Amino acid sequence: MNRLVEIRSQEFLCRERAALDSKRRLFWLAQAEEWEQRALAEIAYHFRECNQAELNAA
């Protein structure tokens, strides 16, 4: 889950930059979107791992 925290931090930084850099706002928002998608993929991976562990334990 530490990886998820790092990913979300990067997403936050991109959104913060978008708010401060009006000329490159769309670029930073696109970057934030990419980080958000990585976060969702990380969450999905975590749940697959947890579910697999439960199936193996049963």
Contacts in CASP RR format, 6 or more apart in sequence:
PFRMAT RR
TARGET T0000
AUTHOR 0000-0000-0000
METHOD contacts of the structure
MODEL  1
MNRLVEIRSQEFLCRERAALDSKRRLFWLAQAEEWEQRALAEIAYHFREC
NQAELNAA
1 46 0 8 1.000
3 42 0 8 1.000
4 39 0 8 1.000
4 42 0 8 1.000
4 43 0 8 1.000
4 46 0 8 1.000
7 35 0 8 1.000
7 38 0 8 1.000
7 39 0 8 1.000
7 42 0 8 1.000
8 35 0 8 1.000
8 39 0 8 1.000
10 35 0 8 1.000
11 32 0 8 1.000
11 35 0 8 1.000
11 36 0 8 1.000
11 39 0 8 1.000
14 28 0 8 1.000
14 29 0 8 1.000
14 31 0 8 1.000
14 32 0 8 1.000
14 35 0 8 1.000
15 28 0 8 1.000
15 29 0 8 1.000
15 32 0 8 1.000
17 24 0 8 1.000
17 28 0 8 1.000
18 24 0 8 1.000
18 25 0 8 1.000
18 26 0 8 1.000
18 28 0 8 1.000
18 29 0 8 1.000
18 32 0 8 1.000
19 25 0 8 1.000
21 28 0 8 1.000
END
